[in-house]
Amino acid sequence: MFDKEKLFDGLNHITPDNAQNEYYLTDVFEYFWQQRWTVSALVAEHEDEIHGINTFDQLEQARGILNARPGGA
């Protein structure tokens, strides 16, 4: 969860300076720390809530997890 204004400010300060030449949302945290803005974490109730989705296979795995929940997706 982000403060919208701070997130967009942070996004203006990240670069794709990495092996994949990609922008990473998580790079805004360094900017937040430099600005001395609050950064905190929450513990997920279940590990299935925090999977990364970077490939089609991971997306399909997430879809399966959601569909297996009571009530489905």
PDB file with one MODEL, atoms N, CA, C and O in Angstrom:
MODEL        1
ATOM      1  N   MET A   1       0.853  -1.154   0.000  1.00  0.00           N
ATOM      2  CA  MET A   1       0.000   0.000   0.000  1.00  0.00           C
ATOM      3  C   MET A   1       0.911   1.232   0.000  1.00  0.00           C
ATOM      4  O   MET A   1       1.898   1.294   0.733  1.00  0.00           O
ATOM      5  N   PHE A   2       0.561   2.188  -0.823  1.00  0.00           N
ATOM      6  CA  PHE A   2       1.380   3.390  -0.968  1.00  0.00           C
ATOM      7  C   PHE A   2       0.517   4.635  -0.844  1.00  0.00           C
ATOM      8  O   PHE A   2      -0.671   4.624  -1.164  1.00  0.00           O
ATOM      9  N   ASP A   3       1.141   5.713  -0.372  1.00  0.00           N
ATOM     10  CA  ASP A   3       0.580   7.040  -0.521  1.00  0.00           C
ATOM     11  C   ASP A   3       0.760   7.387  -2.001  1.00  0.00           C
ATOM     12  O   ASP A   3       1.884   7.387  -2.501  1.00  0.00           O
ATOM     13  N   LYS A   4      -0.327   7.679  -2.698  1.00  0.00           N
ATOM     14  CA  LYS A   4      -0.300   7.871  -4.149  1.00  0.00           C
ATOM     15  C   LYS A   4       0.722   8.915  -4.594  1.00  0.00           C
ATOM     16  O   LYS A   4       1.498   8.662  -5.515  1.00  0.00           O
ATOM     17  N   GLU A   5       0.731  10.067  -3.961  1.00  0.00           N
ATOM     18  CA  GLU A   5       1.650  11.129  -4.377  1.00  0.00           C
ATOM     19  C   GLU A   5       3.102  10.709  -4.188  1.00  0.00           C
ATOM     20  O   GLU A   5       3.945  10.965  -5.048  1.00  0.00           O
ATOM     21  N   LYS A   6       3.391  10.063  -3.060  1.00  0.00           N
ATOM     22  CA  LYS A   6       4.764   9.629  -2.794  1.00  0.00           C
ATOM     23  C   LYS A   6       5.183   8.518  -3.755  1.00  0.00           C
ATOM     24  O   LYS A   6       6.330   8.483  -4.203  1.00  0.00           O
ATOM     25  N   LEU A   7       4.264   7.615  -4.072  1.00  0.00           N
ATOM     26  CA  LEU A   7       4.588   6.547  -5.015  1.00  0.00           C
ATOM     27  C   LEU A   7       4.958   7.131  -6.367  1.00  0.00           C
ATOM     28  O   LEU A   7       5.984   6.760  -6.936  1.00  0.00           O
ATOM     29  N   PHE A   8       4.139   8.038  -6.893  1.00  0.00           N
ATOM     30  CA  PHE A   8       4.435   8.611  -8.202  1.00  0.00           C
ATOM     31  C   PHE A   8       5.717   9.431  -8.168  1.00  0.00           C
ATOM     32  O   PHE A   8       6.456   9.457  -9.152  1.00  0.00           O
ATOM     33  N   ASP A   9       5.990  10.095  -7.062  1.00  0.00           N
ATOM     34  CA  ASP A   9       7.260  10.798  -6.914  1.00  0.00           C
ATOM     35  C   ASP A   9       8.410   9.792  -6.974  1.00  0.00           C
ATOM     36  O   ASP A   9       9.396  10.005  -7.680  1.00  0.00           O
ATOM     37  N   GLY A  10       8.275   8.703  -6.232  1.00  0.00           N
ATOM     38  CA  GLY A  10       9.316   7.682  -6.228  1.00  0.00           C
ATOM     39  C   GLY A  10       9.517   7.047  -7.589  1.00  0.00           C
ATOM     40  O   GLY A  10      10.652   6.780  -7.982  1.00  0.00           O
ATOM     41  N   LEU A  11       8.431   6.798  -8.320  1.00  0.00           N
ATOM     42  CA  LEU A  11       8.536   6.189  -9.648  1.00  0.00           C
ATOM     43  C   LEU A  11       9.312   7.071 -10.612  1.00  0.00           C
ATOM     44  O   LEU A  11       9.954   6.571 -11.536  1.00  0.00           O
ATOM     45  N   ASN A  12       9.255   8.381 -10.400  1.00  0.00           N
ATOM     46  CA  ASN A  12      10.024   9.296 -11.246  1.00  0.00           C
ATOM     47  C   ASN A  12      11.519   9.216 -10.984  1.00  0.00           C
ATOM     48  O   ASN A  12      12.306   9.789 -11.738  1.00  0.00           O
ATOM     49  N   HIS A  13      11.926   8.518  -9.930  1.00  0.00           N
ATOM     50  CA  HIS A  13      13.337   8.457  -9.557  1.00  0.00           C
ATOM     51  C   HIS A  13      13.952   7.069  -9.722  1.00  0.00           C
ATOM     52  O   HIS A  13      15.098   6.865  -9.320  1.00  0.00           O
ATOM     53  N   ILE A  14      13.240   6.126 -10.289  1.00  0.00           N
ATOM     54  CA  ILE A  14      13.832   4.816 -10.511  1.00  0.00           C
ATOM     55  C   ILE A  14      14.275   4.690 -11.965  1.00  0.00           C
ATOM     56  O   ILE A  14      13.748   5.366 -12.849  1.00  0.00           O
ATOM     57  N   THR A  15      15.235   3.827 -12.195  1.00  0.00           N
ATOM     58  CA  THR A  15      15.780   3.632 -13.538  1.00  0.00           C
ATOM     59  C   THR A  15      15.862   2.138 -13.839  1.00  0.00           C
ATOM     60  O   THR A  15      15.836   1.317 -12.922  1.00  0.00           O
ATOM     61  N   PRO A  16      15.960   1.786 -15.116  1.00  0.00           N
ATOM     62  CA  PRO A  16      16.107   0.373 -15.482  1.00  0.00           C
ATOM     63  C   PRO A  16      17.580  -0.040 -15.513  1.00  0.00           C
ATOM     64  O   PRO A  16      18.008  -0.766 -16.410  1.00  0.00           O
ATOM     65  N   ASP A  17      18.343   0.423 -14.536  1.00  0.00           N
ATOM     66  CA  ASP A  17      19.782   0.164 -14.487  1.00  0.00           C
ATOM     67  C   ASP A  17      20.040  -1.188 -13.824  1.00  0.00           C
ATOM     68  O   ASP A  17      20.494  -1.254 -12.682  1.00  0.00           O
ATOM     69  N   ASN A  18      19.744  -2.267 -14.560  1.00  0.00           N
ATOM     70  CA  ASN A  18      19.955  -3.628 -14.068  1.00  0.00           C
ATOM     71  C   ASN A  18      20.150  -4.550 -15.260  1.00  0.00           C
ATOM     72  O   ASN A  18      19.982  -4.124 -16.403  1.00  0.00           O
ATOM     73  N   ALA A  19      20.501  -5.800 -15.013  1.00  0.00           N
ATOM     74  CA  ALA A  19      20.815  -6.744 -16.090  1.00  0.00           C
ATOM     75  C   ALA A  19      19.652  -6.948 -17.055  1.00  0.00           C
ATOM     76  O   ALA A  19      19.869  -7.191 -18.243  1.00  0.00           O
ATOM     77  N   GLN A  20      18.421  -6.850 -16.556  1.00  0.00           N
ATOM     78  CA  GLN A  20      17.255  -7.070 -17.402  1.00  0.00           C
ATOM     79  C   GLN A  20      16.779  -5.784 -18.085  1.00  0.00           C
ATOM     80  O   GLN A  20      15.872  -5.819 -18.917  1.00  0.00           O
ATOM     81  N   ASN A  21      17.392  -4.652 -17.733  1.00  0.00           N
ATOM     82  CA  ASN A  21      16.994  -3.346 -18.258  1.00  0.00           C
ATOM     83  C   ASN A  21      15.504  -3.097 -18.034  1.00  0.00           C
ATOM     84  O   ASN A  21      14.796  -2.616 -18.918  1.00  0.00           O
ATOM     85  N   GLU A  22      15.044  -3.440 -16.811  1.00  0.00           N
ATOM     86  CA  GLU A  22      13.636  -3.299 -16.448  1.00  0.00           C
ATOM     87  C   GLU A  22      13.483  -2.361 -15.256  1.00  0.00           C
ATOM     88  O   GLU A  22      14.408  -2.176 -14.466  1.00  0.00           O
ATOM     89  N   TYR A  23      12.303  -1.779 -15.147  1.00  0.00           N
ATOM     90  CA  TYR A  23      11.958  -0.986 -13.976  1.00  0.00           C
ATOM     91  C   TYR A  23      11.388  -1.926 -12.920  1.00  0.00           C
ATOM     92  O   TYR A  23      10.580  -2.800 -13.234  1.00  0.00           O
ATOM     93  N   TYR A  24      11.804  -1.747 -11.673  1.00  0.00           N
ATOM     94  CA  TYR A  24      11.297  -2.561 -10.575  1.00  0.00           C
ATOM     95  C   TYR A  24      10.593  -1.669  -9.565  1.00  0.00           C
ATOM     96  O   TYR A  24      11.181  -0.725  -9.038  1.00  0.00           O
ATOM     97  N   LEU A  25       9.332  -1.977  -9.302  1.00  0.00           N
ATOM     98  CA  LEU A  25       8.567  -1.202  -8.327  1.00  0.00           C
ATOM     99  C   LEU A  25       9.286  -1.158  -6.979  1.00  0.00           C
ATOM    100  O   LEU A  25       9.256  -0.141  -6.285  1.00  0.00           O
ATOM    101  N   THR A  26       9.925  -2.259  -6.616  1.00  0.00           N
ATOM    102  CA  THR A  26      10.595  -2.305  -5.310  1.00  0.00           C
ATOM    103  C   THR A  26      11.746  -1.306  -5.199  1.00  0.00           C
ATOM    104  O   THR A  26      12.194  -1.010  -4.091  1.00  0.00           O
ATOM    105  N   ASP A  27      12.232  -0.783  -6.321  1.00  0.00           N
ATOM    106  CA  ASP A  27      13.302   0.219  -6.263  1.00  0.00           C
ATOM    107  C   ASP A  27      12.840   1.530  -5.632  1.00  0.00           C
ATOM    108  O   ASP A  27      13.674   2.333  -5.214  1.00  0.00           O
ATOM    109  N   VAL A  28      11.531   1.764  -5.554  1.00  0.00           N
ATOM    110  CA  VAL A  28      11.066   3.006  -4.916  1.00  0.00           C
ATOM    111  C   VAL A  28      11.399   3.020  -3.432  1.00  0.00           C
ATOM    112  O   VAL A  28      11.493   4.093  -2.835  1.00  0.00           O
ATOM    113  N   PHE A  29      11.581   1.852  -2.822  1.00  0.00           N
ATOM    114  CA  PHE A  29      11.876   1.831  -1.389  1.00  0.00           C
ATOM    115  C   PHE A  29      13.173   2.559  -1.066  1.00  0.00           C
ATOM    116  O   PHE A  29      13.248   3.265  -0.061  1.00  0.00           O
ATOM    117  N   GLU A  30      14.186   2.400  -1.893  1.00  0.00           N
ATOM    118  CA  GLU A  30      15.437   3.116  -1.644  1.00  0.00           C
ATOM    119  C   GLU A  30      15.193   4.622  -1.660  1.00  0.00           C
ATOM    120  O   GLU A  30      15.708   5.349  -0.809  1.00  0.00           O
ATOM    121  N   TYR A  31      14.418   5.082  -2.617  1.00  0.00           N
ATOM    122  CA  TYR A  31      14.082   6.505  -2.673  1.00  0.00           C
ATOM    123  C   TYR A  31      13.310   6.927  -1.429  1.00  0.00           C
ATOM    124  O   TYR A  31      13.584   7.983  -0.860  1.00  0.00           O
ATOM    125  N   PHE A  32      12.346   6.112  -1.003  1.00  0.00           N
ATOM    126  CA  PHE A  32      11.584   6.414   0.211  1.00  0.00           C
ATOM    127  C   PHE A  32      12.523   6.548   1.411  1.00  0.00           C
ATOM    128  O   PHE A  32      12.387   7.475   2.209  1.00  0.00           O
ATOM    129  N   TRP A  33      13.469   5.625   1.533  1.00  0.00           N
ATOM    130  CA  TRP A  33      14.407   5.678   2.663  1.00  0.00           C
ATOM    131  C   TRP A  33      15.253   6.951   2.593  1.00  0.00           C
ATOM    132  O   TRP A  33      15.505   7.587   3.617  1.00  0.00           O
ATOM    133  N   GLN A  34      15.692   7.321   1.387  1.00  0.00           N
ATOM    134  CA  GLN A  34      16.479   8.545   1.232  1.00  0.00           C
ATOM    135  C   GLN A  34      15.678   9.773   1.651  1.00  0.00           C
ATOM    136  O   GLN A  34      16.236  10.733   2.183  1.00  0.00           O
ATOM    137  N   GLN A  35      14.381   9.740   1.413  1.00  0.00           N
ATOM    138  CA  GLN A  35      13.520  10.859   1.791  1.00  0.00           C
ATOM    139  C   GLN A  35      13.091  10.784   3.259  1.00  0.00           C
ATOM    140  O   GLN A  35      12.421  11.683   3.768  1.00  0.00           O
ATOM    141  N   ARG A  36      13.486   9.700   3.928  1.00  0.00           N
ATOM    142  CA  ARG A  36      13.108   9.438   5.316  1.00  0.00           C
ATOM    143  C   ARG A  36      11.592   9.289   5.478  1.00  0.00           C
ATOM    144  O   ARG A  36      11.011   9.682   6.490  1.00  0.00           O
ATOM    145  N   TRP A  37      10.970   8.703   4.440  1.00  0.00           N
ATOM    146  CA  TRP A  37       9.547   8.396   4.490  1.00  0.00           C
ATOM    147  C   TRP A  37       9.367   7.019   5.122  1.00  0.00           C
ATOM    148  O   TRP A  37      10.254   6.170   5.028  1.00  0.00           O
ATOM    149  N   THR A  38       8.253   6.803   5.750  1.00  0.00           N
ATOM    150  CA  THR A  38       7.991   5.538   6.433  1.00  0.00           C
ATOM    151  C   THR A  38       7.861   4.393   5.443  1.00  0.00           C
ATOM    152  O   THR A  38       7.124   4.469   4.459  1.00  0.00           O
ATOM    153  N   VAL A  39       8.602   3.329   5.736  1.00  0.00           N
ATOM    154  CA  VAL A  39       8.499   2.079   4.986  1.00  0.00           C
ATOM    155  C   VAL A  39       8.305   0.988   6.028  1.00  0.00           C
ATOM    156  O   VAL A  39       9.098   0.866   6.961  1.00  0.00           O
ATOM    157  N   SER A  40       7.261   0.204   5.873  1.00  0.00           N
ATOM    158  CA  SER A  40       7.013  -0.868   6.840  1.00  0.00           C
ATOM    159  C   SER A  40       6.488  -2.085   6.101  1.00  0.00           C
ATOM    160  O   SER A  40       6.195  -2.029   4.907  1.00  0.00           O
ATOM    161  N   ALA A  41       6.375  -3.171   6.820  1.00  0.00           N
ATOM    162  CA  ALA A  41       5.936  -4.434   6.223  1.00  0.00           C
ATOM    163  C   ALA A  41       4.855  -5.067   7.087  1.00  0.00           C
ATOM    164  O   ALA A  41       4.745  -4.796   8.282  1.00  0.00           O
ATOM    165  N   LEU A  42       4.080  -5.898   6.461  1.00  0.00           N
ATOM    166  CA  LEU A  42       3.064  -6.684   7.151  1.00  0.00           C
ATOM    167  C   LEU A  42       3.358  -8.159   6.919  1.00  0.00           C
ATOM    168  O   LEU A  42       3.906  -8.534   5.883  1.00  0.00           O
ATOM    169  N   VAL A  43       3.000  -8.976   7.868  1.00  0.00           N
ATOM    170  CA  VAL A  43       3.176 -10.415   7.716  1.00  0.00           C
ATOM    171  C   VAL A  43       1.939 -10.966   7.014  1.00  0.00           C
ATOM    172  O   VAL A  43       0.815 -10.742   7.463  1.00  0.00           O
ATOM    173  N   ALA A  44       2.145 -11.683   5.920  1.00  0.00           N
ATOM    174  CA  ALA A  44       1.032 -12.290   5.198  1.00  0.00           C
ATOM    175  C   ALA A  44       0.481 -13.457   6.011  1.00  0.00           C
ATOM    176  O   ALA A  44       1.227 -14.176   6.675  1.00  0.00           O
ATOM    177  N   GLU A  45      -0.826 -13.629   5.949  1.00  0.00           N
ATOM    178  CA  GLU A  45      -1.440 -14.739   6.667  1.00  0.00           C
ATOM    179  C   GLU A  45      -1.067 -16.079   6.053  1.00  0.00           C
ATOM    180  O   GLU A  45      -1.006 -17.089   6.754  1.00  0.00           O
ATOM    181  N   HIS A  46      -0.814 -16.095   4.739  1.00  0.00           N
ATOM    182  CA  HIS A  46      -0.454 -17.341   4.067  1.00  0.00           C
ATOM    183  C   HIS A  46       0.509 -17.021   2.928  1.00  0.00           C
ATOM    184  O   HIS A  46       0.369 -15.994   2.264  1.00  0.00           O
ATOM    185  N   GLU A  47       1.480 -17.893   2.703  1.00  0.00           N
ATOM    186  CA  GLU A  47       2.502 -17.639   1.687  1.00  0.00           C
ATOM    187  C   GLU A  47       1.917 -17.483   0.287  1.00  0.00           C
ATOM    188  O   GLU A  47       2.527 -16.832  -0.561  1.00  0.00           O
ATOM    189  N   ASP A  48       0.752 -18.065   0.031  1.00  0.00           N
ATOM    190  CA  ASP A  48       0.133 -17.924  -1.286  1.00  0.00           C
ATOM    191  C   ASP A  48      -0.272 -16.490  -1.595  1.00  0.00           C
ATOM    192  O   ASP A  48      -0.551 -16.170  -2.750  1.00  0.00           O
ATOM    193  N   GLU A  49      -0.310 -15.625  -0.599  1.00  0.00           N
ATOM    194  CA  GLU A  49      -0.712 -14.235  -0.804  1.00  0.00           C
ATOM    195  C   GLU A  49       0.416 -13.361  -1.335  1.00  0.00           C
ATOM    196  O   GLU A  49       0.178 -12.212  -1.706  1.00  0.00           O
ATOM    197  N   ILE A  50       1.648 -13.887  -1.377  1.00  0.00           N
ATOM    198  CA  ILE A  50       2.778 -13.024  -1.723  1.00  0.00           C
ATOM    199  C   ILE A  50       3.641 -13.568  -2.859  1.00  0.00           C
ATOM    200  O   ILE A  50       4.790 -13.152  -3.009  1.00  0.00           O
ATOM    201  N   HIS A  51       3.113 -14.482  -3.652  1.00  0.00           N
ATOM    202  CA  HIS A  51       3.869 -14.991  -4.801  1.00  0.00           C
ATOM    203  C   HIS A  51       4.125 -13.874  -5.812  1.00  0.00           C
ATOM    204  O   HIS A  51       3.271 -13.019  -6.044  1.00  0.00           O
ATOM    205  N   GLY A  52       5.313 -13.901  -6.405  1.00  0.00           N
ATOM    206  CA  GLY A  52       5.579 -13.010  -7.521  1.00  0.00           C
ATOM    207  C   GLY A  52       4.996 -13.613  -8.786  1.00  0.00           C
ATOM    208  O   GLY A  52       4.928 -14.834  -8.928  1.00  0.00           O
ATOM    209  N   ILE A  53       4.578 -12.759  -9.695  1.00  0.00           N
ATOM    210  CA  ILE A  53       4.058 -13.233 -10.979  1.00  0.00           C
ATOM    211  C   ILE A  53       4.831 -12.519 -12.071  1.00  0.00           C
ATOM    212  O   ILE A  53       4.598 -11.345 -12.362  1.00  0.00           O
ATOM    213  N   ASN A  54       5.767 -13.265 -12.675  1.00  0.00           N
ATOM    214  CA  ASN A  54       6.613 -12.705 -13.725  1.00  0.00           C
ATOM    215  C   ASN A  54       6.535 -13.487 -15.026  1.00  0.00           C
ATOM    216  O   ASN A  54       7.053 -13.033 -16.047  1.00  0.00           O
ATOM    217  N   THR A  55       5.903 -14.645 -15.013  1.00  0.00           N
ATOM    218  CA  THR A  55       5.801 -15.465 -16.214  1.00  0.00           C
ATOM    219  C   THR A  55       4.363 -15.954 -16.374  1.00  0.00           C
ATOM    220  O   THR A  55       3.563 -15.876 -15.442  1.00  0.00           O
ATOM    221  N   PHE A  56       4.046 -16.456 -17.561  1.00  0.00           N
ATOM    222  CA  PHE A  56       2.719 -17.008 -17.800  1.00  0.00           C
ATOM    223  C   PHE A  56       2.460 -18.184 -16.863  1.00  0.00           C
ATOM    224  O   PHE A  56       1.358 -18.325 -16.332  1.00  0.00           O
ATOM    225  N   ASP A  57       3.472 -19.029 -16.658  1.00  0.00           N
ATOM    226  CA  ASP A  57       3.299 -20.179 -15.760  1.00  0.00           C
ATOM    227  C   ASP A  57       2.978 -19.727 -14.329  1.00  0.00           C
ATOM    228  O   ASP A  57       2.127 -20.327 -13.672  1.00  0.00           O
ATOM    229  N   GLN A  58       3.644 -18.685 -13.847  1.00  0.00           N
ATOM    230  CA  GLN A  58       3.361 -18.167 -12.505  1.00  0.00           C
ATOM    231  C   GLN A  58       1.962 -17.564 -12.440  1.00  0.00           C
ATOM    232  O   GLN A  58       1.292 -17.662 -11.412  1.00  0.00           O
ATOM    233  N   LEU A  59       1.517 -16.939 -13.531  1.00  0.00           N
ATOM    234  CA  LEU A  59       0.164 -16.403 -13.577  1.00  0.00           C
ATOM    235  C   LEU A  59      -0.858 -17.538 -13.498  1.00  0.00           C
ATOM    236  O   LEU A  59      -1.860 -17.427 -12.792  1.00  0.00           O
ATOM    237  N   GLU A  60      -0.606 -18.601 -14.205  1.00  0.00           N
ATOM    238  CA  GLU A  60      -1.510 -19.752 -14.161  1.00  0.00           C
ATOM    239  C   GLU A  60      -1.523 -20.392 -12.777  1.00  0.00           C
ATOM    240  O   GLU A  60      -2.572 -20.830 -12.303  1.00  0.00           O
ATOM    241  N   GLN A  61      -0.359 -20.449 -12.125  1.00  0.00           N
ATOM    242  CA  GLN A  61      -0.298 -20.986 -10.766  1.00  0.00           C
ATOM    243  C   GLN A  61      -1.134 -20.110  -9.829  1.00  0.00           C
ATOM    244  O   GLN A  61      -1.867 -20.631  -8.989  1.00  0.00           O
ATOM    245  N   ALA A  62      -1.032 -18.797  -9.965  1.00  0.00           N
ATOM    246  CA  ALA A  62      -1.817 -17.887  -9.124  1.00  0.00           C
ATOM    247  C   ALA A  62      -3.312 -18.066  -9.395  1.00  0.00           C
ATOM    248  O   ALA A  62      -4.124 -18.043  -8.470  1.00  0.00           O
ATOM    249  N   ARG A  63      -3.663 -18.242 -10.659  1.00  0.00           N
ATOM    250  CA  ARG A  63      -5.063 -18.462 -10.998  1.00  0.00           C
ATOM    251  C   ARG A  63      -5.586 -19.729 -10.327  1.00  0.00           C
ATOM    252  O   ARG A  63      -6.706 -19.745  -9.816  1.00  0.00           O
ATOM    253  N   GLY A  64      -4.775 -20.794 -10.327  1.00  0.00           N
ATOM    254  CA  GLY A  64      -5.152 -22.036  -9.663  1.00  0.00           C
ATOM    255  C   GLY A  64      -5.347 -21.855  -8.168  1.00  0.00           C
ATOM    256  O   GLY A  64      -6.282 -22.408  -7.588  1.00  0.00           O
ATOM    257  N   ILE A  65      -4.472 -21.083  -7.543  1.00  0.00           N
ATOM    258  CA  ILE A  65      -4.587 -20.816  -6.097  1.00  0.00           C
ATOM    259  C   ILE A  65      -5.883 -20.068  -5.811  1.00  0.00           C
ATOM    260  O   ILE A  65      -6.605 -20.412  -4.875  1.00  0.00           O
ATOM    261  N   LEU A  66      -6.184 -19.042  -6.615  1.00  0.00           N
ATOM    262  CA  LEU A  66      -7.413 -18.275  -6.411  1.00  0.00           C
ATOM    263  C   LEU A  66      -8.651 -19.131  -6.633  1.00  0.00           C
ATOM    264  O   LEU A  66      -9.614 -19.043  -5.871  1.00  0.00           O
ATOM    265  N   ASN A  67      -8.630 -19.952  -7.667  1.00  0.00           N
ATOM    266  CA  ASN A  67      -9.779 -20.805  -7.955  1.00  0.00           C
ATOM    267  C   ASN A  67      -9.999 -21.862  -6.887  1.00  0.00           C
ATOM    268  O   ASN A  67     -11.124 -22.322  -6.694  1.00  0.00           O
ATOM    269  N   ALA A  68      -8.925 -22.258  -6.184  1.00  0.00           N
ATOM    270  CA  ALA A  68      -9.042 -23.287  -5.141  1.00  0.00           C
ATOM    271  C   ALA A  68      -9.590 -22.722  -3.830  1.00  0.00           C
ATOM    272  O   ALA A  68      -9.985 -23.483  -2.946  1.00  0.00           O
ATOM    273  N   ARG A  69      -9.614 -21.410  -3.699  1.00  0.00           N
ATOM    274  CA  ARG A  69     -10.139 -20.802  -2.470  1.00  0.00           C
ATOM    275  C   ARG A  69     -11.647 -20.974  -2.397  1.00  0.00           C
ATOM    276  O   ARG A  69     -12.319 -21.091  -3.422  1.00  0.00           O
ATOM    277  N   PRO A  70     -12.170 -20.989  -1.188  1.00  0.00           N
ATOM    278  CA  PRO A  70     -13.632 -21.063  -1.045  1.00  0.00           C
ATOM    279  C   PRO A  70     -14.280 -19.914  -1.831  1.00  0.00           C
ATOM    280  O   PRO A  70     -13.892 -18.756  -1.672  1.00  0.00           O
ATOM    281  N   GLY A  71     -15.236 -20.226  -2.653  1.00  0.00           N
ATOM    282  CA  GLY A  71     -15.893 -19.211  -3.454  1.00  0.00           C
ATOM    283  C   GLY A  71     -15.235 -18.985  -4.800  1.00  0.00           C
ATOM    284  O   GLY A  71     -15.802 -18.307  -5.657  1.00  0.00           O
ATOM    285  N   GLY A  72     -14.035 -19.546  -5.006  1.00  0.00           N
ATOM    286  CA  GLY A  72     -13.332 -19.398  -6.290  1.00  0.00           C
ATOM    287  C   GLY A  72     -12.945 -17.970  -6.583  1.00  0.00           C
ATOM    288  O   GLY A  72     -13.050 -17.083  -5.735  1.00  0.00           O
ATOM    289  N   ALA A  73     -12.497 -17.773  -7.797  1.00  0.00           N
ATOM    290  CA  ALA A  73     -12.030 -16.438  -8.204  1.00  0.00           C
ATOM    291  C   ALA A  73     -13.150 -15.587  -8.738  1.00  0.00           C
ATOM    292  O   ALA A  73     -12.925 -14.440  -9.122  1.00  0.00           O
TER     293      ALA A  73
ENDMDL
END
